[in-house]
Amino acid sequence: MQPIKVGLAGYGFSGQSFHRPLLSHLEEFHIEAVMSSNEEKVLKDIEGTTVVATLDDLLQEDIELVVITTPNHLHYGMIKQSLLADKHVIVEKPFVTNSKEGKELLALARERGLHLSVFHNRRWDADFLTVQKLLKEETLGQIYTYEAHFDRFRPAIKDRWKENKIEGAGVLYDLGSHLLDQALTLFGTPNWVQADVFPQRDPEKAEDYFHITLGYDVLRVQLYSRSIVLDPGPRYQVHGLKGSYVKHGMDRQEDDLKAGKNPVSEEWGIEDEGNWGVLTTIAGENVTSEVIPSEKGDYTQFYLGVFSSVRENAPLPVDPEDALQVITLIEACKKSAESRRVININ
C-alpha cells in the first residue's frame, strides 16, 4: 500500500518536535513538502523535501494530507482552504477557537468526503492508558473522584503567541484541550461545568491558570493547570469504591521526541519504574497497596490510525466530533469563569 504524501503546514515547536519525527519514522507516510519561513531548519531535519512559503504553494504540491501546526487562530482558515483543495487534514490541538467554526468545518469535510482529525496525542500517554485500563477493568469500582494536573514552574513569561493575549492563546486552549479530551474519553459529556480561568502571572498576558470542575451525577472531575508550581505532586488521582490510583510524573514521549529518539523502537513509550503509579485496593477489611507498571505509551498509534482511515476508510483515531466537544467545553469554561457561575451542558 502506497505511503500517504504529506504537506506539513508550519515548522515551529509542534511541527518540528512532534509531527516531523512521527511522520518521518513511519513508512506509511512521506513528507513531500513543508510550509515554513526557515528553509535551512527544515532541510537540516528533512533532507530532500520541498520548502514553500505559503499554504497556497503547499496545496499546489503533490500531497494527499495536510498537517497543520500553526498558531491556533490560524487553524480555521487553513483547514477550510485545505478541505476546499480536496486534501485530508490533520490539525494540531485545539481544533479551532470556537465551536461555530468547528461545526462548519465538520460539515464541509463530510460534504467533500474528506478525513479531518485533531492531534489529541495525549490519549496515548502511558499513564492515561493505564487509567483507561483500570477503569475498563473496573479495578477501582464506581469512580467518585478523578483529578488530573498539568502543572509547571515558569515564573518568567516568554514573548510568544501562546502567552500573549490573542485569540486562541493561553493555557486553557493549550493544556486544557488535553485534559478535557482525556476526561471526555473516560467519562463522556458532563452535566455541568464550573471553572476559574485567569492570567495569574500578568493580567496583560493570556490566562495561565485554570481549575475546572466537571459534574456527572455523583462523579466529580477536577482538572488543573498552574504555572507557579515547583513541586507538582500527583499527575493523576482516581478514587472509587474499590480503591485508588495515584500517579506522579509526566509521560516521557515528548522529551524523547525532542531528544531525537526513535518512536518505532521496542523501548519507545516505556516508563521508568520510578514513575509508576500506586494502586491501593480494598477487599473486605484488607487494604493493599502496590506499585503497578504503566502501559506502553505510543503516539504513533494516532498516525497509524490516520493511515487506516485514509487508505481503508477505518474510523479516525480521534473523531472530529470529540475535538469539537472539547471546544464547546472550553467555551463553557470561559463563560463560567467570566460569570462566576455553573454552566449547564446540554
C-alpha positions in Angstrom: 0.0 0.0 0.0 1.4 3.4 -1.0 2.5 5.8 1.7 0.4 8.9 2.2 2.0 12.0 0.8 2.1 14.7 3.4 2.3 18.5 3.4 3.4 19.9 6.7 1.9 23.4 7.3 4.1 25.1 9.9 7.5 24.1 11.3 7.6 25.6 14.8 7.8 23.6 18.1 4.9 21.3 17.3 5.8 20.6 13.7 9.5 20.0 14.4 9.2 18.2 17.7 6.1 16.1 17.3 4.8 15.7 13.8 8.0 15.6 11.8 9.7 12.8 13.8 6.5 10.7 14.0 5.8 11.0 10.2 9.5 10.6 9.3 9.8 7.3 11.2 6.6 5.7 9.9 6.9 4.1 6.4 3.2 4.7 5.9 3.9 8.5 5.4 6.2 10.6 3.3 6.7 14.3 3.9 6.7 15.8 0.4 6.7 19.5 1.3 6.8 21.8 4.3 5.4 25.4 4.6 8.0 27.4 6.6 9.9 30.7 6.5 13.1 28.9 7.7 14.2 26.7 4.8 17.6 25.9 6.4 16.0 24.5 9.5 13.6 22.3 7.6 16.2 20.9 5.2 18.5 20.1 8.1 15.8 17.8 9.6 14.1 16.6 6.4 16.6 16.1 3.6 15.3 16.5 0.1 11.8 17.8 0.9 10.3 20.9 -0.8 10.1 24.0 1.3 7.4 26.6 0.3 6.4 29.9 1.8 2.6 29.8 1.8 -0.3 27.5 2.2 -1.3 28.2 -1.4 2.0 26.9 -2.5 1.8 23.9 -0.3 -1.6 22.9 -1.7 -0.1 23.0 -5.2 2.3 20.2 -4.3 1.6 16.5 -4.9 0.2 15.8 -1.5 -2.9 14.0 -0.1 -2.8 15.1 3.5 -2.2 18.5 5.1 -0.9 18.5 8.7 -1.5 22.0 10.2 0.7 23.0 13.1 0.4 26.8 13.0 -0.9 29.1 15.8 -4.4 28.3 17.0 -6.1 31.4 15.5 -5.0 30.3 12.0 -6.5 26.8 12.2 -10.0 27.6 10.9 -8.9 29.4 7.7 -6.1 26.9 6.9 -8.4 23.8 7.5 -11.1 25.3 5.3 -8.7 26.2 2.5 -7.1 22.7 2.6 -10.5 20.9 2.5 -11.6 23.1 -0.4 -8.4 21.9 -2.2 -9.6 18.3 -1.6 -6.9 17.4 0.9 -7.4 15.3 4.0 -6.5 17.3 7.1 -4.8 16.7 10.5 -4.6 19.8 12.8 -2.7 20.3 16.0 -5.0 20.7 19.0 -7.0 22.7 19.8 -9.2 22.1 16.8 -10.4 25.7 16.3 -11.0 28.7 18.6 -14.8 28.5 18.6 -17.5 25.8 18.1 -19.2 27.6 15.3 -16.1 27.3 13.1 -15.7 23.7 14.1 -19.3 22.8 13.1 -18.8 24.5 9.7 -15.6 22.5 9.0 -17.0 19.2 10.0 -19.9 19.8 7.6 -17.5 20.8 4.8 -15.4 17.6 5.4 -18.5 15.4 5.3 -19.7 17.2 2.2 -16.5 16.6 0.3 -15.8 13.1 1.6 -12.6 14.0 3.3 -11.0 12.9 6.6 -10.5 15.6 9.2 -9.0 14.8 12.6 -7.2 16.6 15.5 -3.9 15.6 17.1 -5.0 14.8 20.7 -1.9 12.8 21.2 -2.1 12.5 25.0 -4.8 9.8 24.6 -1.7 7.7 24.1 0.3 8.8 27.1 1.4 5.8 29.2 -0.2 7.0 32.4 -3.5 7.9 30.7 -3.6 4.5 29.0 -3.1 2.9 32.5 -6.0 4.9 33.9 -8.2 3.8 31.0 -7.3 0.2 31.6 -8.1 0.4 35.3 -11.5 1.9 34.6 -12.3 -0.6 31.8 -11.5 -3.5 34.1 -13.4 -1.9 36.9 -10.4 -2.3 39.2 -11.4 0.8 41.3 -15.2 0.1 41.2 -17.5 3.0 40.7 -15.5 6.2 40.3 -16.3 9.2 42.6 -13.3 11.5 42.1 -10.9 12.0 39.1 -8.2 14.6 39.4 -5.7 15.4 36.6 -3.0 18.1 36.7 -0.8 19.7 34.1 1.4 22.0 36.3 4.6 23.8 35.6 7.1 26.1 37.3 7.5 29.0 34.8 7.7 32.3 36.7 9.0 34.2 33.6 6.6 34.8 30.7 8.0 34.2 27.3 7.3 36.6 24.4 5.5 34.1 22.2 2.0 33.9 20.8 0.8 31.2 23.3 1.4 33.6 26.2 0.2 36.9 24.6 -3.4 38.0 24.8 -4.6 36.9 21.3 -7.4 34.7 20.1 -6.8 31.1 20.9 -3.8 31.7 23.1 -3.5 30.8 26.8 -3.3 27.6 28.9 -7.0 26.7 28.6 -6.7 26.1 24.8 -3.2 24.7 25.1 -3.2 22.3 28.1 -6.9 22.4 28.8 -7.5 20.8 25.4 -5.5 17.7 26.6 -7.2 17.4 30.0 -10.7 18.0 28.7 -10.2 15.5 25.9 -9.0 12.8 28.3 -11.9 13.4 30.7 -14.4 13.2 27.8 -12.7 10.0 26.6 -13.1 8.4 30.1 -16.5 9.7 31.2 -18.3 11.3 28.3 -20.2 14.6 28.4 -20.6 16.2 31.8 -23.9 17.6 33.2 -22.3 20.9 34.1 -19.1 22.9 34.2 -17.6 25.3 36.7 -14.3 26.9 36.0 -11.8 29.5 37.3 -9.6 30.7 34.5 -7.3 33.8 34.6 -3.8 35.2 34.0 -2.2 34.7 37.3 1.3 35.9 36.5 0.5 39.0 34.5 -3.1 40.4 33.8 -1.9 41.8 30.5 -1.0 38.4 29.2 -3.0 35.2 28.3 -4.5 33.1 31.0 -2.0 30.8 32.7 -4.1 29.2 35.4 -7.3 27.1 35.4 -9.2 24.9 37.8 -12.1 23.2 36.1 -14.8 21.1 37.8 -16.9 18.8 35.6 -20.1 17.4 37.2 -21.5 14.0 36.5 -24.2 12.7 38.9 -22.0 11.5 41.8 -18.7 11.8 40.0 -16.6 15.0 40.2 -13.7 15.6 37.7 -11.1 18.2 38.8 -8.7 19.5 36.1 -5.8 21.8 36.9 -3.1 23.8 35.1 -0.9 26.2 37.1 2.3 28.0 36.1 3.9 28.5 39.5 4.1 25.0 41.0 7.6 23.9 41.9 6.5 20.6 43.4 3.6 19.4 41.2 2.5 16.4 43.3 0.4 13.7 41.7 -0.4 14.0 38.0 -3.5 11.7 38.3 -5.6 10.7 41.3 -8.6 8.4 40.7 -10.7 7.3 43.6 -13.5 4.7 43.6 -15.4 2.3 45.8 -12.9 -0.5 45.4 -9.7 1.6 45.5 -7.5 4.4 44.4 -4.8 5.0 41.8 -2.3 7.8 42.3 0.4 8.6 39.7 3.3 11.1 39.7 5.5 12.2 36.8 4.9 13.0 33.1 4.8 10.8 30.1 8.3 10.6 28.6 7.4 10.7 24.9 7.6 14.5 24.4 11.1 14.6 25.9 12.2 11.6 23.9 10.9 13.1 20.6 12.8 16.3 21.3 15.9 14.2 22.1 15.7 12.6 18.7 14.8 9.1 19.9 13.1 6.6 17.5 9.3 6.4 18.1 9.1 3.0 16.5 11.8 1.3 18.6 10.9 -1.5 21.0 11.7 0.6 24.1 9.6 3.5 23.0 7.0 4.7 25.5 8.0 2.5 28.4 8.0 4.5 31.6 10.8 4.3 34.2 9.8 2.3 37.3 10.2 5.4 39.4 7.2 7.0 37.7 4.9 4.0 38.0 1.6 4.7 39.9 0.4 3.2 43.2 -2.8 1.2 43.2 -4.5 0.8 46.6 -7.4 -1.6 46.8 -9.8 -2.8 49.5 -11.3 -6.3 49.8 -13.4 -6.8 52.9 -11.3 -5.1 55.6 -8.0 -5.8 53.9 -6.3 -2.8 52.2 -3.3 -3.4 50.0 -1.0 -1.1 48.0 1.2 -2.0 45.1 3.2 -0.1 42.5 1.9 -1.2 39.1 3.7 -0.8 35.7 2.4 1.8 33.4 1.0 0.8 30.0 3.3 1.4 27.0 2.7 4.9 25.6 2.7 5.3 21.8 1.9 8.4 19.9 2.5 6.6 16.6 -0.9 5.0 17.1 -2.5 8.3 16.1 -0.9 8.4 12.7 -1.2 4.7 12.1 -4.9 5.2 12.7 -4.9 8.1 10.2 -3.3 5.8 7.6 -6.0 3.2 8.1 -8.7 5.9 7.8 -7.4 7.3 4.6 -6.4 4.0 2.9 -9.1 1.7 4.3 -11.8 4.1 5.4 -11.4 2.9 9.0 -12.7 5.1 11.9 -10.4 8.1 12.6 -8.2 7.8 15.7 -9.8 11.0 17.0 -13.3 11.6 15.9 -13.6 15.3 15.0 -16.9 15.4 16.9 -14.9 14.7 20.0 -12.5 17.5 19.2 -15.5 19.8 18.6 -16.9 18.8 22.1 -13.6 19.9 23.6 -14.0 23.4 22.1 -17.6 23.5 23.4 -16.4 22.7 26.9 -13.6 25.4 26.6 -16.3 27.9 25.7 -18.4 26.8 28.7 -15.3 27.1 31.0 -14.6 30.7 29.7 -18.3 31.6 30.3 -18.2 30.1 33.8 -15.0 32.0 34.7 -16.4 35.3 33.4 -19.8 35.0 35.1 -18.5 33.1 38.1 -21.3 30.5 37.9 -22.1 26.9 36.9 -22.8 26.4 33.2 -25.2 23.5 32.3 -24.2 21.4 29.4 -26.9 20.3 27.0 
